[in-house]
Amino acid sequence: MTEVVDPAIDSYALAHTTPPSPLLADLAEETERSLELPRMMVGPLEGRFLETLVFATGAWRVLEIGTFSGYSSLFMASGLPPGGHIVTCDLDPAALAVARRFVAASPHAERIEIREGPALDTVAQLDGPFDLVFIDADKTNYANYYEAVLPKLAERGLIVVDNTLWSGAVLDEADQSADTVAIRLFNDAVRNDERVVCVQLTIRDGVTLIRKRG
């Protein structure tokens, strides 16, 4: 992944961010060692950002599309209010095995529900409203995930979408790969969707925040 932000600036920001817990540090090492594509993990800077979003919004019900090894779930869980709950889903059994093990070893095991299977099927089975939805899964389905969760978003809820700058490939018109095209189309569609207000941030690989228009 090409860095969107100057690596020196990114390192400085990380050095001035509260570090992850020992459990999360161990999970990051395990992810790097044992799973394919470990850079799919959000990392400590974005993880702390997600935790802060959950805390600042007071999100009580959180939905995550794309569990991977559970790193982002555990960060978000630490920002939940008492009684808060996360439903997270993924298709990859190897990644979910790691996630289940680390969630079980965490203080948040009762707050995180892991579901295995296609995310669109999982979302269809869930009742809203959700206070925060984090989308970080297969890029060609981003538009489908967005449309599936928007009706289940609380009135003051927030959709958080990862990788929306896609290592800068969104600017490279020569890149017509399926993922890049899907993210470009998604970004344009959200920007022009009169149902919502959005802001795209240059955090890690690009994070877009979306809320319903008041």
Protein Blocks (a to p, Z undefined) as FASTA:
>chain_A
ZZfbafklmmmmmmmgccddfklmmmmmmmmmmpghkllpgbjmlmmmmmmmmmmnopab
dcdehjknommmmmmmmmpcehiacddddfblklmmmmmmmmmmmmklmmpccdeddfkl
mmmmpccddfbdcddddfklmmmmmmmmmmmpcfkbccddehklnnolmmmmklmcfklm
mmmmmmmmmmmmmkbccdddfehjbpadddddZZ
